[in-house]
Amino acid sequence: MRLSPIKLFLLSSCLVAAPSVFAMTETQPSTPNAPLPDNPSLGRVILYKTGQTLQRIGNATQRGADKASDKIQQKWDNTKEFGAEKTQAVQEKANDVQQTAEKKWQQAKDVVTGNRTDTPPVPIEHGSLSQPTSN
């Protein structure tokens, strides 16, 4: 399994920063942006820089999420509006199709039963069932 550089950086940052969360002592600065004391240890410098980097990443992520949230909400509203318009158009078309189908069905039924109102009925001729052939 190969990790991308960004995932590797975030994973290593979390691993380095995690012990600092649990190792809070009274000697650490009370504010997160407090400068380092004179002659700090290497571990403390690394933790300080990691904390600053994570804070910058967090701020950038929050700004990006805020921008994306607005755009996503706008797109969602547009999608709902478009969906409502299409639903209404489909419903109107379905009603038209249903009315046309009912009309055609009635016309077909009238033709079969001989109840046509637009033309006079076709006269029915009665004849014998068997007629001599003249062949």
Backbone as CSV, one residue per row, in Angstrom:
resi,resn,N_x,N_y,N_z,CA_x,CA_y,CA_z,C_x,C_y,C_z
1,MET,0.849,-1.169,0.000,0.000,0.000,0.000,0.895,1.233,0.000
2,ARG,0.784,2.078,-0.965,1.611,3.268,-1.100,0.802,4.482,-0.676
3,LEU,1.367,5.285,0.218,0.707,6.498,0.691,1.166,7.686,-0.132
4,SER,0.239,8.579,-0.406,0.609,9.794,-1.120,1.406,10.687,-0.164
5,PRO,2.186,11.614,-0.699,2.994,12.489,0.168,2.147,13.288,1.157
6,ILE,0.984,13.729,0.736,0.133,14.513,1.647,-0.354,13.652,2.797
7,LYS,-0.816,12.434,2.479,-1.285,11.540,3.537,-0.143,11.171,4.475
8,LEU,1.033,10.946,3.916,2.188,10.615,4.734,2.544,11.767,5.661
9,PHE,2.501,12.994,5.143,2.798,14.173,5.966,1.779,14.329,7.089
10,LEU,0.489,14.203,6.754,-0.538,14.349,7.780,-0.432,13.259,8.840
11,LEU,-0.165,12.035,8.419,-0.023,10.939,9.370,1.168,11.161,10.294
12,SER,2.293,11.554,9.710,3.477,11.782,10.548,3.275,12.993,11.461
13,SER,2.603,14.015,10.984,2.331,15.178,11.830,1.459,14.795,13.010
14,CYS,0.452,13.976,12.747,-0.425,13.539,13.841,0.337,12.682,14.845
15,LEU,1.213,11.812,14.346,1.985,10.967,15.252,2.952,11.789,16.100
16,VAL,3.520,12.829,15.505,4.452,13.673,16.254,3.705,14.565,17.229
17,ALA,2.540,15.052,16.828,1.802,15.989,17.666,1.023,15.291,18.775
18,ALA,0.657,14.032,18.578,-0.170,13.335,19.565,0.473,13.287,20.952
19,PRO,1.747,12.959,21.087,2.320,12.919,22.441,2.306,14.288,23.122
20,SER,2.399,15.344,22.344,2.414,16.672,22.963,1.066,17.008,23.588
21,VAL,-0.003,16.442,23.077,-1.317,16.696,23.645,-1.429,16.054,25.020
22,PHE,-0.862,14.858,25.155,-0.965,14.143,26.419,0.147,14.505,27.398
23,ALA,1.172,15.196,26.968,2.298,15.512,27.836,2.270,16.973,28.288
24,MET,1.108,17.507,28.530,0.995,18.895,28.976,1.579,19.019,30.391
25,THR,2.455,19.929,30.540,3.028,20.214,31.855,2.903,21.702,32.119
26,GLU,3.232,22.105,33.302,3.115,23.521,33.670,4.194,24.376,33.014
27,THR,5.270,23.773,32.545,6.355,24.550,31.967,6.072,24.969,30.528
28,GLN,5.052,24.360,29.902,4.744,24.736,28.522,4.014,26.074,28.516
29,PRO,4.154,26.831,27.435,3.480,28.123,27.358,1.973,27.959,27.451
30,SER,1.305,28.955,28.023,-0.133,28.868,28.223,-0.904,29.188,26.948
31,THR,-0.277,29.897,26.034,-0.957,30.206,24.774,-0.297,29.413,23.659
32,PRO,-1.055,29.026,22.658,-0.492,28.192,21.606,0.518,28.936,20.736
33,ASN,0.468,30.243,20.665,1.359,31.010,19.815,2.504,31.660,20.592
34,ALA,2.697,31.215,21.831,3.769,31.808,22.636,5.118,31.422,22.034
35,PRO,6.052,32.333,22.031,7.361,32.017,21.451,8.102,30.989,22.300
36,LEU,9.055,30.371,21.675,9.873,29.390,22.383,10.789,30.095,23.377
37,PRO,11.083,29.454,24.506,12.031,30.053,25.454,13.458,29.978,24.892
38,ASP,14.373,30.650,25.541,15.774,30.589,25.122,16.298,29.168,25.277
39,ASN,17.038,28.724,24.276,17.693,27.426,24.275,16.707,26.264,24.515
40,PRO,15.696,26.113,23.661,14.754,24.997,23.840,15.369,23.699,23.333
41,SER,14.773,22.610,23.755,15.249,21.308,23.294,14.756,21.072,21.862
42,LEU,15.417,20.144,21.175,15.063,19.841,19.798,13.627,19.314,19.693
43,GLY,13.250,18.471,20.630,11.888,17.934,20.623,10.858,19.033,20.766
44,ARG,11.152,20.005,21.625,10.218,21.107,21.841,10.111,21.978,20.588
45,VAL,11.216,22.197,19.901,11.202,22.985,18.666,10.378,22.263,17.603
46,ILE,10.594,20.955,17.491,9.844,20.181,16.502,8.351,20.223,16.815
47,LEU,8.001,20.050,18.081,6.588,20.110,18.469,6.007,21.495,18.211
48,TYR,6.770,22.530,18.502,6.310,23.905,18.287,6.051,24.145,16.799
49,LYS,7.008,23.759,15.965,6.854,23.957,14.519,5.708,23.101,13.975
50,THR,5.592,21.880,14.468,4.497,21.016,14.036,3.153,21.627,14.428
51,GLY,3.080,22.164,15.622,1.847,22.818,16.066,1.488,24.006,15.192
52,GLN,2.489,24.817,14.843,2.225,25.961,13.968,1.754,25.495,12.595
53,THR,2.408,24.464,12.075,2.026,23.940,10.757,0.604,23.386,10.790
54,LEU,0.303,22.630,11.829,-1.044,22.071,11.943,-2.087,23.169,12.083
55,GLN,-1.740,24.228,12.806,-2.669,25.348,12.960,-2.907,26.030,11.603
56,ARG,-1.844,26.234,10.824,-2.005,26.840,9.497,-2.836,25.931,8.597
57,ILE,-2.549,24.624,8.654,-3.319,23.672,7.847,-4.787,23.692,8.268
58,GLY,-5.011,23.728,9.564,-6.395,23.766,10.068,-7.126,25.026,9.629
59,ASN,-6.443,26.174,9.692,-7.069,27.426,9.264,-7.375,27.400,7.768
60,ALA,-6.425,26.909,6.975,-6.635,26.833,5.529,-7.764,25.858,5.204
61,THR,-7.805,24.746,5.921,-8.868,23.768,5.711,-10.226,24.363,6.059
62,GLN,-10.275,25.118,7.140,-11.537,25.742,7.555,-12.001,26.759,6.516
63,ARG,-11.081,27.567,6.015,-11.445,28.548,4.978,-11.956,27.834,3.731
64,GLY,-11.249,26.782,3.332,-11.678,26.016,2.163,-13.041,25.374,2.377
65,ALA,-13.264,24.839,3.569,-14.547,24.210,3.874,-15.669,25.237,3.852
66,ASP,-15.404,26.439,4.356,-16.421,27.485,4.341,-16.785,27.871,2.912
67,LYS,-15.762,28.026,2.068,-16.025,28.365,0.669,-16.778,27.235,-0.028
68,ALA,-16.323,26.016,0.201,-16.964,24.865,-0.433,-18.392,24.690,0.057
69,SER,-18.621,24.946,1.341,-19.953,24.795,1.910,-20.940,25.739,1.228
70,ASP,-20.523,26.984,1.016,-21.395,27.942,0.343,-21.706,27.490,-1.080
71,LYS,-20.678,27.047,-1.786,-20.882,26.610,-3.168,-21.758,25.365,-3.226
72,ILE,-21.521,24.431,-2.319,-22.310,23.200,-2.296,-23.771,23.515,-1.984
73,GLN,-24.005,24.427,-1.037,-25.381,24.799,-0.689,-26.078,25.440,-1.879
74,GLN,-25.362,26.311,-2.593,-25.931,26.957,-3.772,-26.256,25.917,-4.852
75,LYS,-25.330,24.987,-5.091,-25.566,23.936,-6.083,-26.753,23.064,-5.674
76,TRP,-26.856,22.763,-4.383,-27.959,21.933,-3.896,-29.289,22.649,-4.106
77,ASP,-29.330,23.949,-3.818,-30.550,24.716,-4.028,-30.921,24.731,-5.516
78,ASN,-29.917,24.934,-6.377,-30.175,24.914,-7.819,-30.680,23.550,-8.266
79,THR,-30.104,22.489,-7.709,-30.520,21.135,-8.063,-31.962,20.875,-7.632
80,LYS,-32.316,21.308,-6.423,-33.686,21.122,-5.953,-34.667,21.888,-6.835
81,GLU,-34.317,23.129,-7.202,-35.180,23.934,-8.060,-35.340,23.279,-9.436
82,PHE,-34.220,22.829,-10.003,-34.246,22.164,-11.305,-35.084,20.888,-11.232
83,GLY,-34.902,20.132,-10.163,-35.673,18.897,-9.981,-37.167,19.171,-9.879
84,ALA,-37.532,20.234,-9.157,-38.948,20.576,-9.026,-39.539,20.976,-10.378
85,GLU,-38.774,21.754,-11.158,-39.247,22.152,-12.487,-39.424,20.929,-13.385
86,LYS,-38.443,20.034,-13.371,-38.518,18.840,-14.210,-39.652,17.931,-13.764
87,THR,-39.865,17.826,-12.467,-40.949,16.995,-11.956,-42.293,17.530,-12.430
88,GLN,-42.446,18.850,-12.376,-43.684,19.461,-12.839,-43.877,19.224,-14.339
89,ALA,-42.815,19.385,-15.130,-42.905,19.165,-16.570,-43.244,17.710,-16.878
90,VAL,-42.633,16.780,-16.163,-42.908,15.352,-16.372,-44.349,15.039,-15.989
91,GLN,-44.837,15.636,-14.904,-46.212,15.391,-14.472,-47.201,15.903,-15.516
92,GLU,-46.925,17.099,-16.080,-47.799,17.641,-17.119,-47.787,16.727,-18.351
93,LYS,-46.619,16.275,-18.740,-46.494,15.390,-19.897,-47.210,14.067,-19.635
94,ALA,-47.099,13.552,-18.437,-47.778,12.301,-18.079,-49.298,12.479,-18.154
95,ASN,-49.780,13.622,-17.699,-51.222,13.880,-17.784,-51.674,13.958,-19.238
96,ASP,-50.866,14.621,-20.079,-51.196,14.701,-21.506,-51.221,13.311,-22.140
97,VAL,-50.237,12.506,-21.815,-50.168,11.149,-22.358,-51.363,10.329,-21.886
98,GLN,-51.729,10.484,-20.622,-52.862,9.737,-20.085,-54.157,10.151,-20.788
99,GLN,-54.348,11.453,-20.982,-55.558,11.914,-21.662,-55.598,11.421,-23.108
100,THR,-54.460,11.473,-23.795,-54.391,10.995,-25.171,-54.674,9.501,-25.235
101,ALA,-54.099,8.743,-24.297,-54.316,7.292,-24.276,-55.790,6.977,-24.017
102,GLU,-56.403,7.707,-23.098,-57.823,7.475,-22.819,-58.678,7.804,-24.043
103,LYS,-58.328,8.876,-24.746,-59.064,9.268,-25.947,-58.924,8.189,-27.031
104,LYS,-57.695,7.737,-27.255,-57.460,6.695,-28.263,-58.167,5.393,-27.887
105,TRP,-58.132,5.054,-26.601,-58.808,3.842,-26.141,-60.310,3.936,-26.399
106,GLN,-60.885,5.101,-26.114,-62.318,5.288,-26.338,-62.638,5.214,-27.827
107,GLN,-61.768,5.817,-28.665,-61.985,5.753,-30.104,-61.909,4.304,-30.599
108,ALA,-60.933,3.561,-30.126,-60.800,2.163,-30.536,-61.998,1.355,-30.078
109,LYS,-62.470,1.605,-28.889,-63.630,0.894,-28.358,-64.877,1.230,-29.172
110,ASP,-65.008,2.508,-29.547,-66.159,2.916,-30.350,-66.126,2.265,-31.733
111,VAL,-64.931,2.155,-32.311,-64.816,1.525,-33.624,-65.194,0.049,-33.527
112,VAL,-64.722,-0.618,-32.496,-64.993,-2.050,-32.356,-66.475,-2.301,-32.058
113,THR,-67.071,-1.510,-31.202,-68.466,-1.733,-30.819,-69.446,-1.084,-31.779
114,GLY,-68.969,-0.232,-32.667,-69.850,0.416,-33.630,-70.572,1.621,-33.070
115,ASN,-70.086,2.202,-32.016,-70.712,3.357,-31.379,-70.026,4.656,-31.760
116,ARG,-69.577,4.778,-32.961,-68.878,5.990,-33.375,-69.871,7.127,-33.503
117,THR,-69.494,8.285,-32.991,-70.371,9.449,-33.049,-69.967,10.403,-34.162
118,ASP,-68.734,10.308,-34.668,-68.278,11.241,-35.685,-68.698,10.837,-37.094
119,THR,-69.066,9.606,-37.304,-69.522,9.137,-38.614,-70.781,8.306,-38.424
120,PRO,-71.596,8.228,-39.486,-72.801,7.389,-39.349,-72.404,5.927,-39.220
121,PRO,-73.203,5.165,-38.539,-72.861,3.757,-38.361,-72.841,3.007,-39.701
122,VAL,-71.988,2.058,-39.761,-71.875,1.235,-40.960,-73.037,0.250,-40.955
123,PRO,-73.772,0.166,-42.057,-74.897,-0.786,-42.071,-74.384,-2.225,-42.050
124,ILE,-75.089,-3.023,-41.338,-74.726,-4.427,-41.237,-75.600,-5.189,-42.232
125,GLU,-74.974,-5.895,-43.083,-75.715,-6.678,-44.079,-75.846,-8.106,-43.574
126,HIS,-77.040,-8.601,-43.739,-77.285,-9.980,-43.339,-77.351,-10.821,-44.596
127,GLY,-76.692,-11.885,-44.564,-76.751,-12.807,-45.688,-76.718,-14.217,-45.179
128,SER,-76.946,-15.154,-46.054,-76.903,-16.533,-45.614,-75.453,-16.936,-45.361
129,LEU,-75.285,-17.886,-44.508,-73.973,-18.303,-44.136,-73.319,-19.112,-45.255
130,SER,-74.107,-19.834,-45.971,-73.504,-20.621,-47.047,-74.120,-20.175,-48.356
131,GLN,-73.306,-19.789,-49.258,-73.762,-19.399,-50.574,-73.107,-20.341,-51.593
132,PRO,-73.806,-20.660,-52.616,-73.218,-21.548,-53.599,-72.076,-20.842,-54.316
133,THR,-71.057,-21.536,-54.535,-69.936,-20.965,-55.263,-70.176,-21.116,-56.749
134,SER,-69.717,-20.175,-57.476,-69.925,-20.205,-58.910,-68.628,-20.582,-59.638
135,ASN,-67.797,-21.277,-59.067,-66.537,-21.658,-59.710,-66.734,-22.785,-60.627
